[in-house]
Amino acid sequence: MEYLTPKMLCQKLSISRTTLFRHVKKGMPFVFVGAKKRFVLEQVISWYNDGNNATVPVDDDNSMERLQKVFKQIDDEITNG
């Protein structure tokens, strides 16, 4: 299990830190390692799938690209109201 920093997760999802922390407020899972927030990509994908009745497989070769598109759509919806 790899723990990702907020910066690393933002890069993987192609989202801003602001968007990331909007998702955290909505319940995106994270853990504290010491005093720092860390994310597990598989848990983030599961959280998304559970809350949105969607399926982004963790082990699919294209899953990261699909997840980036999904988070971009969510970001656009949040930004544009």
C-alpha positions, -999 to +999 in steps of 0.1 A: +000+000+000+015+033-011+007+065+008+004+095-015+009+131-004-017+156-014+006+169-041+011+134-055-026+126-055-033+160-072-008+151-099-022+116-104-058+129-107-048+161-125-067+183-100-058+213-079-052+212-042-084+232-038-104+205-056-087+178-036-097+194-003-132+200-015-134+162-019-119+156+015-147+178+030-171+155+011-156+124+028-127+114+006-106+090+028-072+099+041-050+089+069-026+108+091+010+097+090+024+116+119+007+150+115+004+148+077-025+137+055-018+109+032-040+091+006-043+056-007-053+056-043-073+024-040-093+039-011-100+071-031-112+050-061-134+029-038-148+061-021-157+075-055-173+043-068-194+039-036-207+074-036-214+078-072-228+045-083-199+044-108-172+020-115-136+029-120-116-003-117-084-001-096-064-025-117-075-015-152-048+000-174-070+030-182-084+035-147-062+065-139-072+083-171-109+076-165-106+088-129-089+120-140-118+127-164-143+120-136-127+143-111-124+169-138-161+167-144-168+170-107-145+200-105-163+216-134-197+210-117-185+225-084-169+255-101-198+262-124-225+256-098 
